[in-house]
Amino acid sequence: MSRVYEALKNAQDQRTSRPPLDSATTVESEISEAVHNTKTSRRIPEILAAVRSEASAGKAEAPASQAAKTATPSGPLQLNDLLQRCTKPIWKPKTQWSVFSSERPAERQAEQFRTLRAHLYTLRENQRLSTLLLTSTTVGEGKTFVALNLAQSIARQQGRRALLVDADLRAPKLHVALGAPSEPGLSDYLAGEADECSVIQADTRDELFFIPAGRPCSDPAELLANNQLQTLFSRIGPLFDWVILDAPPMLPVSDAGVLAGMCDGVIFIVRAGTAGFDKAQSACSELKQRNLLGVVLNGVEEQAIYGGYGYY
């Protein structure tokens, strides 16, 4: 037994005086040579088995160590890091989508969004309110229009930042309204194929940031429910005064219900003369347990709003 010990010790001394070994095969050959003439050569298989076990353990630890070094950092993202790494494409907004467009000013409609903005700040005085979900009963009621202009009304304030997120992974339209690239986006982040900085776009003029829907996916509801969205909010939420999500309508699919549970409040969009009363009431009832903040009536004739006010 002592001769085996001496042989192993000699092999170890030789290895430490040279560069590290690349594989268990070299270790095996050294030990075999060292104990070739000993009476305990019958124990060589046991010794080699132990060496193989240690070498395998070393190889298994290396990938784990490397993964730890490249893991996504936890905690909020820093603003400077975001500004340096996010994309800054030149947006070409469609004038028919924005009431704040300098090419097609719509001051009366813009004032309505300022009023909505003021109501939200009033609500925030008494409750935690940062992430907003906008949805509707069915398609065509203007939730994307309201989401875009509400975000713009916030970003136009001095020192305020707004993040607009296209969470409608089935029929995204916000990138069309902004004239912005459609990917990478939310679906890519949720699938683990992109980080938060690579999916966020920044406006070079106002403090408006945008996450498009990203590449089409076959399972939007499952992707939205995989808990990665909460991770995104925890990482980037503190950088923005408001995060506004444009979600799919309530009745056709379940996505809005999933998203509502992750947001601080929900705004329900109803277009005048479009959604039936019963359907709208049914959709609203599903949101009552999701902190429904209120209803925005869209598409109302201007005469109905300003008819009694000669000043306007």
Secondary structure, DSSP 4 states (H G I P E B T S, - for coil): -HHHHHHHHHHHHHHHTSSPPS-HHHHHHHHHHHTTTSTTGGGHHHHHHHHHHHHHHHHHHHHHHHHHHHSPPPSPPPHHHHHHHSB-------TTT-TT-SSS--HHHHHHHHHHHHHHHHHHTTS---EEEEEESSTTS-HHHHHHHHHHHHHTSTT--EEEEE--SSS--HHHHHT----S-HHHHHTTSS-HHHH-EE-SSSSEEEE---S--S-HHHHHTSSHHHHHHHHHGGG-SEEEEE---TTT-SHHHHHHTTSSEEEEEEETTTS-HHHHHHHHHHHGGGTEEEEEEES--HHHHHTT-TT-
